[in-house]
Amino acid sequence: MRPSTPHDIHANTVFQAGKTPRSCPLTLQRCAAFTLIELLVVLVVITLLLALICPALGRARTIARQTRELSTGSQLMRATLIYATDARGAVLPGYAPASWVSNGSVRDETGTAVLGQAGRRYPWRIAPYLDYTFAGLYDDRKLLERYAARPDYQYVVSLSPSMGINADFIGGNDDNGIAFNQAGLRIYGKFYVQRIDDAARPGSLIVFGSARGVDPDGGTVAGFHRIEAPSFTTARWSSAKLTESSQPYEHGNIHPRFAGLTVVSFLDGHGDAKALDELRDMRLWADKATATDWVLTPQTP
């Protein structure tokens, strides 16, 4: 039997103390591992951070989309003002009479005449002033691509631009039966802006706004060519709160898709984001409106 060495004595002492030598690789791995409690703490911290970050990212995306739509509104107003210059001061019609497009005066980027409803709506009439770039009118690029693939492209692309026009009180709306009717104008007077210098309050008169309407393939989409004021000759908006199940027409096709806000562009060229309750004020829609609940009535003889 060989005599004990200092190394043996040290190893025996460690063993007797119930310890494993620190040189053991397995021991090193165990020393470096997390305990179950430590792992749970890390998971809780990560969960809390995600709970804080996700809403912030959602708000950032909403603000980015809102900013993009404000830019779209600004482009539309610039195009509208250039149109008025070319038209000797006349404002872009909100929804033109059929006779105004039957002569082929409205054309697409290929020179093909745009007739019927497609030509009467504002998108094709303003298109030349946007260099026929409909991408700026459609926040949803996939929707625009789907429309471009359809044989009735002229019609559908005029249907659902991101922003609708305040047709009844800006440029005129042939659908209401009064705007382009001399008998109607004698009864109600010059109630809509026909020329760029007609408006007494251009800085508070809505021209375009975020819209929601019908998808020709079914359902609804974020976009429509026209927005309607809370009142015309009678009240039109529903008094009920706007929800996801609300039909677009219940609130004039207005769509508060930016955390409850709707982007609107005014006749003087500036844009803003407003809540639905703010938009119930008729003074924002009609230059002749004198009160929040104003309704168009026949002129007093």
N, C-alpha and C positions, 0 to 999 in steps of 0.2 A: 504493500500500500504506500502510494507516494505521499509525501508530506503536503499539507494544505498550503496553497499559495495565497498571497494577498487578494488576488482576483476571486478565488473560491470563497474566501472569508466574506468579501463584499457581497457576492451573489447570494450566499447563504443568509446573510443578515437581511437583505431585501426580501427574500422569499419568506423568512420567518415573520417579517412585518406585514405579510399579506399583500405585497406590491409586486407588480410586474416590471422588469427592467425597462427603462425608458428607451432603450435602443431598439425595442421591438416595433417593427413597422405597424403591426395591427394596433398596438397601443397608441401610436401617433395618430392613426386614422380615427380612433374613438375619441381622442382628446379634441380633434378638430371638428367633429360632427355637431349639428344643431340638436338641441333637445326638442321634444314635441311642443313644449310651451313657447320656445323661441320661434319655431315655425308658425305657430298660431298667431303670435304677435306680429310677425312679418306679413302674414296674410291679411290681418286686420288693417295694418297700416296701408298696404297696397289697395285694399278695398276702399278705405277712406279717401285716398288720393284720387282713385278713379271716380268716386262720387263727386269730388270737387272739380276734377278736370273735364268730365264728360259734359255737364251743363255749360261750362265755359266754352267748350268747343262748339256745342250746339248754337250758343248765342253768337259766336264768331261767324259761323256759317250763315246764320240768319242775317246778320249785319252785312256780310259780303253780298248776299243775294239782294238785299234791300238797296245797297249802294249801286249794284249793277242795274237794278230797275230804275233808280233815280237817274242814272246815266242814259238809259233808254228813253225816259221821259224827256230829258234835256234834248236828246237828238230829235225826238218827234216835234218838240216845240221849235227847234231851229228850222226843221223842214217845213213846218206850218207857216212860219214867218217868211221863209223864202217863197213858198207857194203864194202867199198873200202879195208879195212884191211882184211876182210874175203875173198875178191875176188883178193887178191894179187896185190892190187893197181888199179884194174879196177874200173872205175866210174859207178855208177848206170845208166843203159840205160834210156834215156828219153822216148823213145817209141821203144820197142824191136821188132826184127823180129818175125814173127809167128813161125818159126822153133825153136826159143829159148824157147817157152812155150808149144809146142805140146807134149813134152815128160812128162808133168806133174810136171816139176820142181818147178812151182809156185803153192803154196797151201794156202788155207784159214786156219782159226784157228781150224777147225774141221779135217783138213788133206785132205779135198777134193781138187782135182786139179782145178786150175783156168785157164781156156783155153781161146782162142780167144782174142778179144780186151781187155777184163778185165785183162788178165794176161800180156798183152803187155804194158799196162799203168803202171806208176810208183807206185800208191798206194799199190797194192798187192805185188809188189816186195820189197817195203820198210817196209811193214806191220810187218814182224817178228822182225824188229829192233825197232818197236814201241809197241811191245807186243800185236799186233793186236788191239790197241786202236784207233779206227777211230774217237773217240770223239775229239781228238786233231787236226784232219784234217778238222773238220767241225765246223765252228763258229756258224752255225745255227743248234742247237740241234734238232729242230722240223723237219728240212729237213732230218737229219740222221735217225730219228725215222720213218719218212715216207718211206725212202728207205729200212729200215730194215724190214718193213712189206711187201715188194714186193717179188714176187717169183724169180725175176731176181736180187736179192740183190748183188751178186758178180759183175754184170755188172754195175749197177747204182752207187754203192758206189765207183767204180773206176773212175766214170765220173766227179764228181763235188766237189773234195776237195777244201777247201778254197784257197789253194795256188797251182799254176800250175808250171811245171818245164820248164826250157829253153832247150827243147829237141833238137833243131837243133844244138846247140853249146855245150851242156853238155851231154855226154853219148851217143848221137846219136839218130836220129829220122828216123825210117825206112820208114815213110811216104814220106820223101823228095826224095827217090829213089837214094840217093848218099851215105849216111852215112855208110851203110853196104854192099855197092856194090864196089867191087875191081876196076872195070872199072871207076866208078865215082870218087873214091879216087885218081886214077892215073891222072885224069883230074884236080881235084880241090885240091888235096893234103890233108894233115891231118888237116882239117879245124875246127874240133871240139875236145873237150877235151875227150880223151879216158881213160887216166890214171890220178890219182890224182896229180901226179908230172909233168903232161904235161903243166899246165898253167904257163905262165910267170908272169901273173898279177892276182893271186887268190883273192887279196883284192878288186879288182874292177870288178869282173866277176860274174854276176847274175846267180844264180842257180834256186831259187824259187821266185815267186812273187804273190801278191794278184790277183785273177783271177775272171772272170765272164764268164758264159757259158750257155749252153742250159739245160733246165730242161726237163727230159724225160716225164714229165706229162704236158708239155706245158709252153711256156714263157722262161724266163731266171732266173738264180739263181746266188747268190754270190759264185762262185766257178767253176773251170774247171781244168782238169788234165794237161793242157799244156798252156804255154804262148809263144808267138812268137815275135821275134825281129822285129824292124822296117823294116829291109831288110834281104833278103836272096840272091838269085841270081838276084833279082829285088827288088825294093821298095815295101813294103807291107802295111804299115800303111796309113790310110787316112790322108790327110792334114787338114781335117775339124776338128773343135773343138769337143771334146767329150761331148756328152749330154746324157740325160736319154733315148732319142730315138735312140741313136747310137746302131748299132749291135755289139756284142762282137768282132767279127772277124775284124772289122774296125781298131781296135787298138791292135791287137794281143792278145785278151782276157784279156788284162790288165784292172784292175778295181781300179781306185783311189777313193776308198770308204771312206777314212779317211780325210774328209774336203779337197778333192782334192789331197791327197797323196796316194801312193801305197807302201805297205810294201814289201821289197825285202831282200833276204838273199844271201850273197856272198860266194864264194868257200872257203874263209879262215874261215868261220863260223860266221862272224858278220852280223848284220842286220841293216837296215836303212829304212826311209820313204822318197820317192822321188816324185816330181811332174811329170806329164806326159811329159812336155817339156824336163825335164832332161833325161827321159828314151828314148828319141829319139836318144841319143848318142850311136852308134853302138859299141863303145869301152867298154860299160858296158855289152854287150851281147856276143861278139865274141873275144876270146883271140888274134886272128890274126888281128883284126880290127886296122887300123892305123889312121882313121879319123871318125868324127861324122857321115858322110853319106856313110861310107864304104859299099861296096857290094861285095859278094863273086863272084870271077871271076876265069876262068880257069888259071892254072899255065902257066907261060911262058916257052916254051921248052928250 
